[in-house]
Amino acid sequence: MSRPKPQILLEWTNPKTYKSEQILKADGIYAVFYDGSPINFRAINSLQDYPGPKYKKSSFSNAGHAFNLAEKLNKMFKTTKFEVVKLDKGTTVSESK
């Protein structure tokens, strides 16, 4: 079964390279939560400080990626507390200057 075509909301094409940037409609953002709370996710090397921690994604516009991560983390930590939460509404925040 093929993936459905996305709905394009905005599109901009660079006139020199003809590369396009498209803004696509999404149903929501799917985030991995632990025990009912949102998480950050990072990987570090326990033996050395270089290159430092690498932060990984824990929210996705595609539900499948979030479910795969939650399943992976549940297996890794031998728990069932990682779950996927669909974020489709929220509070708008602006950066204070």
Number of C-alpha atoms within 10 A of each C-alpha: 3 4 5 6 6 10 11 11 9 10 10 11 11 9 8 6 7 9 10 10 11 13 12 11 12 12 11 15 17 22 25 28 19 18 11 12 11 15 15 12 11 11 10 13 11 9 6 8 9 9 8 11 13 11 11 10 15 19 22 16 16 14 17 12 18 24 19 13 19 22 17 13 18 16 12 9 10 9 11 13 14 23 21 24 19 16 13 10 8 6 5 5 6 6 4 4 3
